[in-house]
């Protein structure tokens, strides 16, 4: 169904936006505890790249097992749930890490792992899963992959600009995080509703 395909692209778009927004907010959250040097950005980027690579691998594996829009939507919701500590208790987590890791470089890396490893790994599963889901319906792997990564990267671009140019100037860190989680919940639930609607039509 066309609505399901559109929803898959929307979930890929939002996942890209979510990841980059978290990356920018991650460096901002770490700076009061570990400084704002290049090593903080190095720690955040290293963690995000590693997490995404693992997510791509896991997403590709999961997509081989009866992929569905409902399961893709569930991955978006799972990434949202995994990011809850980033919104609810980031300072407590980072204070715990800072008190136990004296070297700010490794403290920043450990803090990044504690806050972002799970949500970014789960977010990384979305794009390869979306590719497989669309290939099953459209049958053109190269074209589908190109469109999915275009849409996901476009989401990353807009997420970066919106967060760095506007959101951080208007809202507090916890408010932005709450908004990101709320948006993830809305996208994930919308995907579940569309998937359910598709099943209802198919069985009617």
N, C-alpha and C positions, 0 to 999 in steps of 0.2 A: 504494500500500500504506500502511496505517496506520502501520507502523513507520518508513517513510520520512518521512511527514509529521511524526511526533513528533521524529524526528532533526533535521529542518530547524528546528523550533522550538527544540530544544536548542542547536543551533549558533548561532542568533540570540541566545538567552539568554546563552550563554557569551561571545559576541563583545561584547555590551554590558557584561558583568562585566569582561572583560579590558581594555576601553578605559578604564573608570573607575578600575580598579586601577592601570593604568599612569599615568594622569593624576595621581593622588595621589602615587605613588612618584616621578614625574618631578619634582614640586616639591621633594620631600625630597632627591632626588639632586642637584639644582641648588644647593640652599641652601649647602653648604659652600664653593662656588666663587663664587657670585654674591650671597649673602645671602638673607634670607628676607622681603624687602620685597614690597609689592604688585606691583611690576614683575615679580617672578619668576612669581607666579601669573598675571599678565597675559600674560607670554610663553608660559607653558604652555597657558593656555586658548586664546589666539590660534592657536597652532600646532595644537592638537587640533581646534578648530573648522574651520580651513582644511583640515586633512588629511581630516577626516570628510566635508566637503563635496566634496572631490575624489574620495574613495572612493565616495560615493553616486553621483556622476556616472559613474565608471568601472564600478561594479557594475551600474548600470542598462544601460550599453552592453553589458557582457559577457553580461548575462542574456538579451539578444536573440539570442544565438548558441547555440542548442541547449542550454538549461540542464539541469543534472543534479545530483543529490545528490553524486556523486563530485567534480564540479568545485567545488561549494560547500565540501565538506570540504577540498579542496585549497587553497582560499582561506584557510581557518582555519589550515592547516598553514603556508602561506606567510607569514601574519602572525606566526606563532610564529617562523619562521626569521628574518624581518626584525627581530624583537625580540632576537635573540641578542646583539648588541653591548650592549644594555641590561643584560644579565646578566653578560657575560664581561669587558667592559672599559669600564664607564661612567666610572670615574675617569680613566682614560687619555684618553678622548675629551674629557671636560670640562676636564681640565688643558690639553690642546692648544688648546681654544677659549679658555679664560681667559687663556692666555699671549699670545694674538693679538688679542683684542678687549678694549680697556681699559674701555669703558663697560659696566658690569655689566648694564644694561638690554638692550643688544644682545647681550652675551655670553650672557645667559640665553635670549634668543630663538634665537641661533645654536646653543647647546647643545641646546635643545629640538628644533630641526630635525635636528641630527646624530643624536640618539638616537631620536626618536619619529616623524619624518615618514613613513618607510616603513611601520612596523608599523601605525600608526593609519590611514594611507591604505588599506592592504590590508584592515584590519578594517572600514573604512567600506563596503567593497564587499559585505559579507555580508548586511545587511538588505535592500537592494533586490534582490539576487540571490535571497534567500529568498522575497520577495514574488512575484517572477515564477515561481519554481519551484512555489509553492503555487497560484498563480492558474491555471497550466496544468493542475493536478490538480483544483482545486475550482471554478474559474470565477467566483468572486465577489471582484472586485478590492478593493472598499472594505472589506469585512469581513476579508479576508485581510491587507491592509495594516494595518488596525487591530490585529489580533491579533499580527502580527509585531512592530510597534513597541511594543505593550504588553509583550510577552515580552522584547524587547531592552532596553527601559527598566527593566523589573523587574530584569533582570540587572545593569544599571548601578547601580540602587539598592542591591541586595544587595552588589555589588562594592565600592561606596563605603563602606557600613557595615562590612563585614567587614574591609576594609583599614584604615580609619581608627580603628575601635573596638577591633579585636582583633589583626590580624596584625602591625601595626607595634609593638605592645607586647610581642609574643612572639618575633618573628623579626627577624633582620637583613634589610637591604634585598636583599642578594644571595640570601638564602634565599627570600624572598617571590617574587623574580623567577624563581628556579628552579622554584618551585612553580607559578607561573602558566604558564610554558612547558611544564612537564610536563602540566598539565591541558589546555592547548591541544593538545598532541600526542595525548592520550587522546581528546579530543572529535573531533579531525580523523580519527584512525585509526578510531574507532568509526563515524563517518559513512561512511568508505570501505568498511568491512566490511558495513554495512547496505546500501549501494548495490550492492555486489557480490552480496549475498544476493538483492536484488531482481532483478538481471539474471539470476541463476541460475534463479530461480522463473519469470521471464518466458520463458526459453528452454527450460525443461524440457518 
